Amino acid sequence: MSLIAVVTTVASRDEARAIAASLVERGLVACAQISQIESFYRWQGELQQEPEFRLLVKTVRERYGEVEAAIRALHSYE
């Protein structure tokens, strides 16, 4: 069993909490941590600067596919 951390970002604390709670409740991750960050990125050719929330979840490598699918289903970003 290999332990891994999976990281994603979301636009709001509420969204981060909803994804974290769902992943923990479903037993896909052992722990989820949320931290506020500031992100710089390109979107549609323009430089963006936005507050975001980093969601770091701890799981096992064998569960990665399920964790990724759940995050994609719950996540608001394209």
C-alpha positions in Angstrom: 0.0 0.0 0.0 1.5 3.3 -1.1 0.3 6.5 0.5 -0.2 9.6 -1.8 -1.4 13.2 -1.6 -3.7 14.6 -4.2 -4.0 18.3 -4.7 -6.5 20.5 -6.4 -7.8 24.1 -6.1 -11.3 25.4 -6.0 -12.9 28.9 -6.0 -14.5 29.0 -2.6 -14.2 27.6 0.9 -17.7 26.2 0.7 -16.8 24.2 -2.4 -13.5 22.9 -0.8 -15.5 21.9 2.3 -18.1 20.1 0.3 -15.6 18.1 -1.8 -13.5 17.3 1.4 -16.5 16.1 3.3 -17.8 14.0 0.4 -14.4 12.3 -0.1 -13.9 11.5 3.6 -17.5 10.4 4.1 -17.2 8.0 1.1 -14.0 6.5 2.5 -12.0 7.5 -0.5 -9.5 9.6 1.5 -8.3 9.4 5.1 -7.9 13.2 5.5 -8.5 16.4 3.7 -6.9 19.7 4.4 -8.0 23.2 3.1 -5.8 26.3 2.9 -6.4 29.7 1.4 -4.0 30.7 -1.4 -3.5 33.3 -4.1 -3.1 31.9 -7.7 -1.7 33.3 -10.8 -2.5 31.5 -14.1 -3.4 32.0 -17.7 -7.0 31.6 -18.8 -8.1 32.2 -22.4 -4.8 33.9 -23.1 -5.1 36.4 -20.2 -3.1 36.5 -17.0 -5.4 36.0 -14.0 -4.8 36.6 -10.3 -7.5 35.1 -7.9 -7.9 33.9 -4.4 -8.5 30.2 -4.3 -8.6 27.3 -1.8 -6.1 24.4 -2.0 -7.6 21.0 -1.2 -5.0 18.4 -0.3 -6.3 14.9 0.3 -4.4 11.9 1.6 -5.2 8.5 0.2 -3.6 5.3 -1.1 -2.4 4.9 -4.7 -4.9 2.1 -5.3 -7.8 4.6 -4.7 -6.4 7.4 -7.0 -8.8 6.7 -9.9 -11.8 6.8 -7.6 -10.6 10.0 -6.0 -9.9 11.7 -9.3 -13.4 10.7 -10.6 -15.1 12.0 -7.5 -13.2 15.3 -7.6 -14.1 15.7 -11.3 -17.7 15.0 -10.6 -17.9 17.5 -7.7 -15.6 20.2 -9.0 -17.0 23.4 -10.6 -14.0 24.2 -12.8 -13.9 23.2 -16.5 
